[in-house]
Amino acid sequence: MSRPEHHTPLHTELAILILITGTPGVGKSILASKLSKKLDCQQVDISTLVKTKELYTRVDKKRRTLVADERRLTSAVSKIIHENKNRCLVISTHFLGGYLPTRQVKYCFVLRLHPEKLRKRLASRRWSPSKIRENVEAELIGVCQFEAVALLGRKRVHEIDTTGKSSNRVLREVSNLVDGKKKDIGNAGVVDWLETYDLNIWG
């Protein structure tokens, strides 16, 4: 098996972070896996880290989620970054917060998916109606995009509409930005589902 190609010099004395965020179900994990292999980066999934290392304060039984302990999560992420200080890290998460060293974030990709497509995808995973609605509404109003811009500013935040696209096509779009084949400037705000989505679908 050949070594992954290196298109951009991402290995420095300080770890460079590439964030992949978005509403649950939009394809973050698949992209993170493909991108980390392409760039020969370390992949970190925050939800998996919180669960496996028990970095949570409690279990929200109603929402069926873990409530992260941000202090311990910050320590764990800092340790991973220190251990990989000469590499890049691809971090996937729907939860952005103070546990991330923002100065080391070079790119933040916010994956978007049409709310109706997302609703069907989450339903196929047998999510509860209330949890489906919560996440579809979050996607509809762009919660992850707003959080990313609030944390990093617009210039480092790139929205990728994944609707109707294969995972390889999404990978190419992201790779073109990382490789410098596309202009390196944020495009936060280009996706607006409120203009096209039928709000009456919820009754």
C-alpha positions in Angstrom: 0.0 0.0 0.0 1.5 3.3 -1.0 1.8 6.2 1.3 -0.8 9.0 1.1 0.0 12.0 -1.1 1.1 15.2 0.5 -0.3 18.2 -1.3 0.1 20.8 1.3 2.9 21.2 3.9 0.7 20.7 7.0 3.4 19.2 9.2 4.9 21.9 11.4 6.3 22.2 14.9 2.8 23.0 16.1 -0.1 20.7 15.2 -2.4 22.2 12.6 -6.1 21.6 13.2 -8.7 21.0 10.5 -12.2 21.0 12.0 -15.1 19.2 10.4 -18.4 20.1 12.0 -22.1 20.0 11.2 -25.4 18.6 12.5 -25.4 14.9 13.4 -26.1 12.9 10.2 -24.5 15.1 7.6 -21.4 13.0 7.0 -18.7 14.3 9.2 -17.2 11.0 10.2 -16.9 9.7 6.6 -15.2 12.9 5.4 -12.9 13.0 8.5 -11.8 9.4 7.8 -11.1 10.1 4.1 -9.4 13.4 4.6 -7.2 12.2 7.4 -6.0 9.3 5.2 -5.4 11.6 2.2 -3.4 14.1 4.2 -1.7 11.6 6.5 -3.2 13.3 9.5 -4.4 12.0 12.9 -8.1 11.7 13.1 -10.0 12.6 16.3 -13.7 12.2 16.7 -14.9 14.2 19.7 -18.0 12.2 20.4 -16.0 8.9 20.4 -13.3 10.5 22.6 -15.9 11.7 25.2 -17.6 8.2 25.2 -14.5 6.0 25.4 -12.6 8.2 27.9 -15.8 8.9 29.9 -15.3 12.6 29.6 -18.8 13.5 30.5 -20.6 14.8 33.6 -23.9 12.9 33.1 -26.1 11.1 30.6 -29.1 13.1 29.3 -31.6 10.2 29.1 -34.3 12.3 27.5 -32.1 13.3 24.6 -30.0 10.1 24.7 -26.8 12.1 24.7 -23.7 12.5 26.9 -23.1 15.9 28.5 -19.4 16.5 28.0 -17.1 17.6 30.9 -15.4 20.5 29.0 -12.6 20.8 31.6 -11.6 17.2 31.2 -12.2 17.3 27.4 -9.9 20.3 27.1 -7.2 18.4 28.9 -7.6 15.3 26.7 -7.6 17.3 23.5 -4.5 19.2 24.6 -2.7 15.9 25.3 -3.6 14.6 21.9 -2.4 17.8 20.2 0.9 17.7 22.2 1.5 14.1 21.2 1.0 15.0 17.6 2.7 18.4 17.6 4.5 17.7 14.3 1.4 16.5 12.5 -2.0 17.8 11.4 -5.2 16.7 13.1 -8.6 16.3 11.5 -11.2 16.8 14.3 -14.8 15.9 13.7 -17.5 17.2 16.1 -20.9 18.8 16.2 -19.9 20.5 19.5 -17.5 23.4 19.2 -16.2 25.1 22.3 -13.4 26.3 24.5 -11.7 23.0 24.5 -10.3 23.8 21.1 -7.1 25.9 20.8 -8.5 28.2 18.1 -5.1 29.7 17.1 -4.1 26.3 15.7 -7.2 25.9 13.6 -6.4 26.5 9.9 -9.7 25.4 8.4 -13.2 24.7 9.7 -15.5 22.9 7.3 -19.2 23.0 8.1 -21.1 20.3 6.3 -24.7 21.1 5.4 -27.5 18.8 4.2 -31.0 19.7 3.1 -33.3 19.4 6.1 -35.6 17.0 4.4 -32.7 14.7 3.4 -31.4 14.9 6.9 -34.9 14.0 8.4 -35.1 10.9 6.2 -31.5 9.9 7.1 -32.0 10.2 10.8 -35.4 8.4 10.6 -33.6 5.5 8.8 -31.3 5.3 11.9 -34.4 4.9 14.0 -33.9 8.2 15.9 -36.8 9.3 18.0 -39.2 11.9 16.4 -38.2 14.5 19.0 -34.5 14.1 18.4 -35.0 14.2 14.6 -37.0 17.4 14.9 -34.3 19.0 17.2 -31.5 18.2 14.8 -33.5 19.1 11.6 -34.3 22.5 13.1 -30.7 23.0 14.1 -29.7 22.3 10.5 -32.5 24.5 9.2 -31.3 27.6 11.0 -27.6 26.8 10.7 -26.6 26.4 14.3 -23.2 24.8 13.6 -22.4 27.5 11.1 -23.2 30.2 13.6 -21.1 28.5 16.3 -18.2 28.1 14.0 -18.2 31.7 13.0 -18.5 32.8 16.6 -15.5 30.7 17.6 -13.2 31.3 14.6 -14.5 34.3 12.5 -15.7 34.0 8.9 -12.3 33.7 7.1 -11.6 30.2 8.4 -15.1 28.8 8.1 -16.2 27.1 4.9 -19.7 25.7 4.3 -20.0 22.6 2.1 -23.5 21.7 0.8 -23.4 17.9 0.7 -26.9 17.4 -0.6 -26.9 15.0 -3.5 -23.1 14.6 -3.5 -21.0 11.5 -3.0 -18.5 11.3 -0.1 -15.7 11.4 -2.7 -17.1 14.6 -4.3 -17.3 16.2 -0.9 -13.7 15.1 -0.2 -12.5 16.7 -3.5 -14.2 20.0 -2.6 -12.5 20.1 0.8 -9.2 18.9 -0.6 -9.2 21.7 -3.2 -9.5 24.3 -0.5 -6.7 22.6 1.6 -4.5 22.2 -1.4 -5.0 25.9 -2.4 -6.7 25.0 -5.7 -9.6 27.2 -4.6 -9.3 30.6 -3.1 -8.6 30.4 0.6 -11.4 32.5 2.0 -14.4 31.6 4.2 -17.8 31.4 2.7 -19.9 31.1 5.8 -23.5 32.0 5.2 -23.9 30.8 1.6 -26.3 28.0 2.6 -29.7 29.2 3.6 -32.4 26.5 3.9 -35.0 29.0 5.2 -35.4 30.4 1.7 -36.5 27.0 0.3 -37.6 24.7 3.1 -41.4 24.2 3.8 -41.8 25.0 7.5 -45.3 23.6 7.4 -43.9 20.1 7.2 -43.9 20.0 11.0 -47.6 21.0 11.2 
